[in-house]
Amino acid sequence: MQRADALASASMRDVQRAEALWMKIIGVLLILLGLTLFASPRINYHAREKVIHTGSIDITANRQKTVVIPRVVASLIVGAGVFALVLAMRKPQS
């Protein structure tokens, strides 16, 4: 019985370490994304739109569109990354 308890305890520690590692990775990625959005808040993309649509003729145009990410959203993303890192660093409760 003691061996089973020891194995369960070791398995739980491994799971907690893996969760902490993933939380650190997610935290760092969120911080990098937020800082990137601070540096360049505009995201450009191209959309293909139909300009004229008649029976046998379709005329399309490529249009450049821009999405502007507010600085508040970038701040929240950085904050979420820091929060994830803080959660990953805390000691697991036994």
N, C-alpha and C positions, 0 to 999 in steps of 0.2 A: 504494500500500500504506500509506503514511503517513496518508493521508486516512481510510482505513478504520479504522486504529488510533485516530486522533484522535476519530472518530465513536463508536467503541466505548467509548473512555475517557469521553467526554462523556455518553454514554448511561448508563454505569455510575454516574457522579456524580449524574445526575438520579434514578436509581433509589435510590441511597443517601440523597439528600435527601428523597425521598418516604417512604422507610421511616422515617427519623428523625422526620419530621413526624407520621406516624401513631403512632409510638411515644410522642411527646410528648402527642398527643391522648389516647391510651389511658391514659398515666400520670396525666394531670390528671383524667380521668374516674374512674379507680380511687381516687385520693386523695379526690375529692369524695364518692364513694360510701362510702368508709370513714369519713370525717368525719360524713356523714349518719347512718350506723349507730351511731357513737359518741353522737351527739346524741339519736337516737331508735331504740333497739335493738329495739323491738317493731313488728312489721308485722301489721296487722289486715286480715282479709278475711272475706267472707261466703260461706258454703257452703250450698247447698240440699240437704237430706237428706230421704230418704223416711222418714217416721215409721211410717206404716201402709200396707201394700200388700195389699189384698184383691182379689178378682175384678174388680170394676168401680170400686172407690174407691181412689184414691191420695191420701194426705195427706202433704204436704211441709212442712218447717219451714226457715226461714232461720236459720242459726246463725252467730254471729260467732266466728271462730277467730283465734288469735294465734300468730305465730311469733316467738320471741325469738332474736335473733342475739347470740351471745356476744361480749364485748369482744375476746377473743383473735382471733376471725375478722375483726372490724373492724380490728384492728391489723395482721393479715396482709394485708388488702386495701390499707391505706395503705402498708405496706412494699412491696408489689408495685408500687404506683404510683410510689413513689420510685425503686425499682429500674429501672422502665421509663424514667423520666426520666434517670437516670444513664446507662443504655445509649444513649439517644437523644443525649446530649450528648457522648459520647466521639468521638474522631476516627476516621474509617474507616481501616482498614489498606490500604495500597496494594499 
